[in-house]
Amino acid sequence: MSAHANDEEHELSEDYSSKRSSIAEQEQGLLGGWKEQDGDGIVRKRRPWSCATSGPRAVWAAVAAAIAVALFVTVYSVVRSRQTTGDEAQETLGIQSNDYLLDPTWDIYASPRRREYTWTVRDQTHNPDGIYRPMMLVNNQFPGPLVEVNEGDTIVVHVDNQAVNATSIHWHGLYQNGTPHMDGTVGITQCPIAPGGKFTYEFTVSGQSGTYWWHAHQGVQSSDGMHGPLIVHSREERQLQQIDYATDRVVLVSDHYHDLSSALLWQYLAPDMENAEPVPEGGLINGRSIRNCDDYPHRECDNTTSNVGLAPFDLAPNQSHRLRIVNVGAFAEFQVQLDEHELAVTEVDGTDVSPINYHRLNINPAQRYSVIVNTSVGTSESFWLRARMITKCFTDPPKTLDAEVRAIVRYTKGSASADERPTSVDWEEQLALACKDMNTTDLTPVQVIAAPAEADAFFYLRSNFEIGAYRLSRGFFDSSSWRPDARSPTLLRAIDGLSENNASFASAAVSEAGKGSAFINDAAFEKSRELVLQTTGIQTIDILVSNYDDGSHPLHVHGYKYFVLAQGHGSPPMVSVLDGMTRDNIQPLYDSLDLSNPLRRDTASVEGFGWILLRLIADNPGAWAFHCHISWHTEAGLLMQFLTRTDELASMSVPEANRALCTAEGIERGMAPDDESYHGLAK
């Protein structure tokens, strides 16, 4: 379907619930198979899935420790294979896809208005690449609906959660200035929307434009289909984009799993897994790809349905076209290229930049790049658009892994038939082997903003994975591994405490007060599970992160963009290697910085055994997550928070509708399992 309909998105009228397997039954069967007889009389063994933590916990508490190991093996086999029935396969007929071609008649000069959408979240079964799997979708669309607005518009999204699990929606990259309670981060800014519950997000987009996206922020539900693009137009858009273009479209690239994220997460977080992230089976471009069904004899597969195949992009010849590329995946970094065409990068995470040409684009999860391509290559009329995963960071990839997903770019619509494949030529340069950000040092923002000359405070963070209780591998910033409280989010606790002048929010109450205006608050928060950096007034904060893990971490900040001052491998320049990562000891690094106009973005990666230096102007009141956007790492605890402008937070209020979410039944469904859930397995 076209990405452009009315501003208000209405739910589809047909109810597919009668045609689908109950995911509640899948939960009940997590630790054992059950049988189902299809209409053809064949009895098939089915291995169901867990979609909520409450189901596995209840089962787990009832089983004897003597069979714990056997149950773990069962869970592992559930992750590896699943069969679906013919009834489930019919559901994909009602699921619609989007081409995300933006409306060329869109009025960027229109007066600010309300853009209102109605979204219904349902559990569905779908086959994006031919293999049927359970998914969680908005309005029966995969990927999800496009949100397109102008800067200054107010976005209103009515969410009706008809799924088995609770959920929330995060508006990735939006500042939410004045509405931190609409950020959608479970355990930090809101409680989840319970199964059967409703909630309305309403906020105004101001002070930013460009390419963003929305996704669920409960567990790893984004990987189950809960994501879509969010485009904010500026009145100065054509001036900020320094290459004129004829068309404008979104290209979503993602890794793709054939199993529910909740089951994969249960396995990933289990004892002795040692941070062995679930490896995807393949990739998708705008929710599409195609696999050989013969490679999956134990899975229901149909690669002849209309939604399966290589996504086509029709770009008129001898023109320039804007592609807004977004990595909406859970784990994989991609190298993206259009054969024989240079990619002129013109935007990074909502920051317009002076164009620089590249052959390939490295893009980590949650990052966005706009590129302009010129369709003047005379060698052919169709070309491969390739997105290749950098597989070096994968542990134990499946034999069926297809690390390259493709789409077809055609100069003239219909110039190549559905069965005809491009013969375009790949670039000669060697593919990237390391998982790290592309070199962005040459990318300079069009709007020149110098970073503040000095920082008010400096914080050094060590990121790593450690094995602790029950032999569980968990992610840490310093000595803190995040565990969300679904019923008591940080923002609500902070506003209540600050408004009551609770002494635990004063710098005098903490163990290290710093300069008093920026400090780690270990009085109001339990540092072992909530690392909170608190500021009062407008503060400029420098954050140096050293990564002691062998994999990269794309670090995303909510509510802000930061200045990327420097990043590298090993250790930054120091006066003495014996004196540690203090501000004074890394003065040689500061002496080398160019603060005149550094790149501003919301997601930048610290490479394996590397470091990154970020500068943040903490001026937005709220509680904001700072976390690795590899979804598995977030759920393993690699998240901390910035509690900023507490002087203004004290006078802010949260709507009663937000607080009411916290009292609903079932809001924990869909969250990662507690560490204690694995107690029996660790014996």
N, C-alpha and C positions, 0 to 999 in steps of 0.2 A: 504494500500500500504506500501511498505517498506520505512523506513525513509531515506534510502540511494539510491539516484539516482545519476545522474551526478551532479557535483558541481553547474552547472548552472540550476536553476529551471525555466522551461518554463511554461507559462500560458497554461491552457487547451484550446483546440481549440473551443470547443462547447460553444456557447453563450446562456446562460440560461435566458437572459433578457426578451425574449418574453413570458416565462412561469411563470413569477413571478408577484405578485401584486406590483404595483408601490409604493415605500416607500414615494415618493412625495405626493401621494394621502393619504397615512397614515398620513403624517404631516398635510395635509389640514383638515383631519377629526378628529384631536385630541380631540376637544371639542364637538364632536357630532358624532353619528353613521351614517352610510350610508348603502345602500342596494346593494346587488350584486346577480345576478341570475346565479346559476351554470348550467352546462350542463344537470343536471338531472331535471331542471325545478323548483327546490326548491328555494324559496327566503329566504335567510338567513340574519339575522342581523349581521353586522360586526362592530366591534369596533376598529378603526384604531389607529395608534400610531404616536407619534412625534419622529423624528430622528434628528431634528435640532432646535436650539433655535429660529432661525429667524421666523419659521412658527408660533409657539405659540405666539411670541411677536406681530407679525402682527395681528393675530386674537384677541389677548388680548387687543390691543389698540383700536379695533373697537367695543368691546362689552361694554354695559352699566354697570356701577357699580352696578345697582340694581339686575343684575342676576349673579354677581360674585360668590356668594356662590353656586348657582346651578351649575355653570360651574366647580367649584372645585370638587363637588360631582361627576360630569361626569368624570373628569380626574381620580378621585379615582377608579371609576368603570372600566375605561379603563385599569388601572394598574392590576386590579384583574381578568379580563377575556378577552379573544379574540378568535375569530373563524377564521380559515383559510379555503381556498377552496381546492377542489381536485387538481386543477392545481398547486397550491403551493406545495402540498404534493409530486408532482412528482420531484421537484427539488432535493430532498435529494439523488436521484439516482446518481447524478453527483458529489456528495461530497465524498471525499476520507478521510480515517483516516490513522493514523500513529501508528506503534508499537514502534518506537523509540528504537529499538535494534541496538546498535552501531556496526559498522563494525569491526569484530575481526582482519581484515587484515590492518586496518588503520596504516599508517606509521607515527609514532610520531617523527621520526628522519628526515623526509623530509625537504628539504631546504624551507625557507619561500616562499610563493607563493600567488597569488591573488585567492581568492575564490569568485566567482561571481555568483549572483543569480538575477533572474528576477521575481518580485512579482506583481501580479495584485490583487487589492482589489475590491471586489464586495459585494453588498448586496445579501443575499441568504436567503432561508428558509430551516430549518434543524430540525431534531428531535433527538437530542443526546440521550434522554431517552424515546423516543416515542412521546412526545408532540412536535408538530410543533411550531416553533417560528422564527421570523425574526432574522437574524444574519449578521455579517459583517466578511467576511473570506478572507484569502490570498490564491490565487491559488486553490480555491474551496476545501480547506483542513480544517478539524477540528479534533483536534487542528492543528495549523499552521505548516509550514515546519521547519524541523530541520536545524539549522546552526551549522556545525561542522568544527572546524579549529584547527590548531596548534598555539601555542604561537609564535608570530613573523609574522604570516600571515596577509594579508590585506583583509578585508571583503569589498565587493562591492555589494550593494543591490539596484537594479533599481526598484523603486516603481511607479506603474501606478495606480492612484486612480480612479477607475470607480464607486465608491460608491456615494450615495447621499450626504454624509457628508464629510467634511474635516477630515484629520487624520494626525498622525505622528507616528514614530516608535522610541521607547526608548530601548536601549541596556542595560538591567538591570544588574548592577554590574560592567560594563566595565569602566575603568578609563577615556578613551578618552583623554589621555595625549597628548597635542598638537593639538587635534581636538575637542575642547569643542562644536563647532558648529554642531557636529554630534551626540550629546547626545539625541536629539529628544524630548526635553521637551517644549511643547507649552507655549509661554509667557516668557520663560527663555532663552532657547538656540536657538529656531527657531520659525518661523511662520508655521502654519499648511500647509499641502499639500491640495490644494483646490480640490473640486470635478472636475474630469476631468483632474487634473494636474498630473505632473510627477516630481520626484525628485530622485536623486541618493545619497545614503549614502556610504561614503568611509572612512575607518579608519583602522589603524594597531593596532592589539592587542599585547601589550607588558607589561611585568612585572607582569603577572597574568595568572593563569590557573584554571580549575575547572568547576563547574556547574553554569551556568547563564541562562538567558532567555530574550526574547524580547517581547514587548507588546506595544500596542497603548498607546499614552499619550495625547489623546484628549478626554475629558469627561471620561466616564467609558466604552469606547469601548472595552477594554480588556475583559470585561464580556460578550460582544457580540460575542466573538470568535477570537479577534485579539491578539493572543499570541502563543508562541511556544518556544521550548528549544534552548539554545545556549551553546555548549560544547567547551571548550578550552583545548586542550591536551598539556601537558608539556613533554619535553624530559626526565624529571626525574619522570614522573608520577608513574611508578611502584615502585620507591623507596619512594616517598612521601606517597603513599598508602601502609601502612605497613602490609596489608593482601593481599596475591595474590588472584586473582579472574579469573574465566574462561570466564565469560560474563559480559557485561556492557550495561545497558539500563537506559532510563529515565522513571520515573513514575510521571505524572502530576496529582495532586489532585486539585479539585476546587469545590467551591459552584456553584450552577446552578439555574438561574432564568428562568422562562418561558416567560418573557416579556422583551422588549427592555430596555436597561439601561437608555436611554434618558427620557422615560416616568416615570420610577421609580425615576430618579433623579429629575424630575419636582415635583413629589409628595413629595419626601424626603425633598427638600429645601423649601417647601411651609410654610406659616404661621402656627404656633401652632403645628408643628410636633415634636418640642423639641428633635431633634436628634434621632428620632425613625428610625433607619436604615432599609432599605428594607431587609426582611429576605428571604433567598433563599428557594426554594421548595425542594431541595435535593442537591446531589453532583455528581461529575463525576470523574472517573479515566481514564486517557488518552482519555477524551472526550466521555466516554461511561457510561451508566447505563440503567436501565429499570424501568418503572413505569406501574402501572395498569391503563389501559385506562378507566376502569369503574369509577375510582376516578375523572375523568375529563370529565364529560358528555358534557360540553360546549366548549371543545377544540377539535381541529382536532388531532387525536392520532393514531399512528400505531407503535406498539412495535414489529412488525415482520420483519422490514427491517433489512438488514445485519449489519448496523452500531449500532443497538440497542442491548443491552445485557451487560453481565458482561465481562470486559476485561480479556482475558486469558494471563497468563505468563507461558511459558514452561521453566523450569529450570532443567537441567540435575541433577540426584541424585549424592550425594557424591562429590559435588563440592562447591566452593564458588562463589557467584555471587554478582556483584555490582548493587545496585539500587540507582539511583540519583533521590531523591524525591523532587519535587518542588511544593509549594502551589501557584497556579496561580489564586486563587480566589479573589473576591472583598471584602469579609467580614469575613468569618468563619475561626476560628482556628480549625485544625483537630488533632485528636490523631490517629496515624497510627501504625498498627501492622500487623505482619504475624503470625497467630496462631501457637503456639508451637515452634516458632523460635525466637531466640534472634537476635537483630539488633545491629551490631557493627558499631557505628558511626565513620566514617573515614574522613569526610569533612563537613565543615560548611561554607556556602556562599563563596565557592572558597578557603577556608583555610583548608589545610590538617591537621588533628588532629590525635593524638595517639588514637587507638581504645578503646572505652568503650562500653560495652554491655548494651542494654536497652530492656525491653519488649515492651514498647510503646514509640512513638516519638511524641512530641507536635510540631506542625509546624504552624506558623502564615503566613498570606498572604505575599508573596514575598520572604520568607525564603527558603533555600535549605539545605538539608542534604543528604550526601551519606552514605549508610549503606551496609555492607557486610553480606549476609545471607549464612549459610551453609546448604545444602540440605541433611542432614544425619538423619533426624527424621524418625523413622521406623514405626510410628503409622498409616500412610496413604500415599497415593500417590498424594493427592490433599488437599489444605489448603486454608482457607479464608485469603485474604489480605483485611483488614478492614481500612476504614478511617471514623472516627466518629467526627462529629462536636461537639464542646463544646457549648451547647445551652444556657448556663446561661446568655450569653451576648445578647441574642435575645429578642427584644421587640415585643410582639404580633405575634408570629410565626403562619403561616397558619396551618389549621387543616391537610392539606395534606403534611406537612413537613416530609420528611424522612431523619433523621439526620445521617444515616449510609449508606455509599456507599461501595460496595464490588467488588473485583476482585477475580479471581481464579488462584492460583499458582499450576501448575501441574509438578510433577517430570519427567514424561515422556509424550511427546507430544501425545495427543489423549488418554491418560490413563483414562480420564474421558470424557464422552460424553457431548454434549452441554446441555443436560437436567439433567445431574447428578450434584448434589451439594455436596461440601465437608461436612464432618462431624467432622471437626477439632474442637479442644477445645479452648475456650477463656482463656485468663489469669485470674487468680483469683483476682488480685489487683483491687481495686475500680477505676473506671474511674475518670479522672480529672474533677473537677467542676469549677475551676477558669480559667478565660481567661488570661493567662500570658505565658511567655516563659518557656520552659522546663529548668531545672537547668543545666546550662552548665559550672559550676565552675570546674568540673573535666576534661573538654575537653581542652587539651593543644595543641597548634600548633606544628607540627613536625619541621618546620623551626623556630628556637628560635629567636624571636625579642623582646627585652625588650622595654617597653614603655619609652619615655623620662622621666628622673627623675623629672623634673619640667615642669610646663606649663608656657607659656609666658603670657597667658591671661585666665581669667575665666569669663564665662557667665552663668547666671542663667535664665532659661526660665520657664515660667508658661504656661502649656497647659490646655485649658478648652473650654467648649462650653457656649456661652452666647446668650441670646435672646435680639435682638436689634430692629432696624427699621422694621416696617411692621410685627412685632412679629415673626421675622425670627431667627431660631437657627443657629448660625455659629461657626466654630472652630477658636480658637485663640492661637497663641503663643504671650504671653504677651498681648499687646493691638492691635495686628495686625492680620487681617484675609485676607488671600491672595485672590486677584482677578487678573487673568492673563490678559495681554494686547496682544491679538492675533497678532496685527500688529506692535508691538514695543517690542520685547523680551529684557530682561535684558542684555544679552550678547552683542547685537548690540549697545544698548545705552551706555553700559559701555566702550566698545572699542572705540566708537566714542568720548565719553566724555574724556576718558583718553588720547587719541591721540591728542586731542585739548587742553590738560591741563586745562580742565574745573575745576574751583575751588571747585565745589560741591563734587568732589571725594577726596578732601584733608581732613585730620582729623580736621584741623582748622575750617572747615565749619560746623561740626556737633555739636549737642547739648552736647554730652558727648564724648570727644575725647579718653578717656581711655589712653593707653600708646602710642597712635599714630599709631601703626602698626597693631592694631586689634580694630575695633570699629563698632558700629551700625551706618550705614550711613543713617541719616534721612534728609540729605540735597539734595542728588541726587535722593532719592526715597521717595515716600509718605508712611510713616511708617504704616499708618492705613491699607494699602492694600499690602504693600511689605516690609517685615522685612528683611533687608539685612545686614549680618555681613561681613564687608570688611576687608581684610588683605593685607599687603605689605611685601614682602620677605617671607622666610619660618618661619612660626609661629606654635607653639604647642598650641592648644586651648583646654581647658576643657569646657564641656557643661554639666550642671546639669539641667535635666528636671524634674519638678514636675507635676504630672498629677492630676488635680482636676476634672476629669471626672470619672464616675463609670466603664467605659469600657477601655480595654487596647488599646495602640497605637503602632503598629509595625513601628518604626521610621527608614526610609530608607534614606541613604545619596547617592547622585549621585557623581560620580567622585572619590570616595574614599572608603576605609575601615577604620573604626575607631577601637580603642581599647575599649572593654567593660570593664571598671574598676570595676563597682559595680552596683547593682540594688536591689531594695527591696520595701517593703510596708510601707505606712505611710511616715515618714520623716527620712532622714539620720541622723546618730549620730551628735550631735551638742554640742558646749560648753554651749550654753544657748538657750532654746526654745523661748526666748523673742527677740532674736537679728536677726532673719531672716536667709535667705539662702545666707550669704556672704561667701567668700572664707575662711576668718579667723574663722568664726563661725562653719564651718564644718571640722575643723582641725582633730577632732577625726576620721572622715571617712578617711581622707587622711593617718592618722597614721596606719590604718588597711590594706591599699592596698598592694597587691603583684604585683609589676611592672615588674617582671622578664620575664614573657612570657604570657601576658593576651590574651584572645581570640580576634581575629581580624575578623570582619564581616561587612556587609553593611546594615543589617536589624536586629535590636534588639528591644524588646518591653518594654515599660514602662507600668506596670500594672495599673489597675484602682486604684486611690488614692495611687499611688506609685511614685517611683522616679528611675532615671537611671543616672549614671555618665559616660560620654564618653570622650575619649581623641583623638583628631584629629591632625595629622601633616598636616597643610595646605600648601602644596607645589605644587599643581596642578593648573596652570592658567585656570581660567574659572568662569562661574556662575553656581552654583550647587544647585539643590533642596535638601532640607531636610524636609521630610514630613511623615505624617502617611500614611502607605500603605493600610489602609482600604480605598478603592477607594471613598466611599461616604464621608469620612472625608476630603480627599484631596479636593474634589469639594466643600465642605462646608468651605474651607479656611484654613485647618490645614497644612500649608506649610510656610516655610521661606527659605532664600537662603544664601549660602556662596559665596561671591565674592572674590576669593583668587588669590594671586600672581598678584595683579594689576600692580606691577612694570613690569611684563612681558606682561600682557594683552595689555598695551599701545602700544606695537610694533607688536601685532598680527593682522592678517587680516581675514576677513570672505569672502568666495567665493561669487561672484556675484549671483550665483544660489540660495544661501541661502537668500540673500536680495530680490531677485525677488519673492520669495514666499509671501512676505509681501504685495505685491501690487495686488495679484490675487483676483478675485471676489469670495465670498462665503467661505472664510477661517474661518469665525465665525460659520459656520454650524457644529453642533455637540458639541459645548461648553455648559457648564452649563448656565442656564438662569441668567441674571442679577437680582440683588435684586429688582430693580425697576419694573421688570416684574410682581411682586406680589403685586404691590401697591393697585390695586382694591380689591384683596382678603382680605387685612388687614382691610378693612373698616367695 
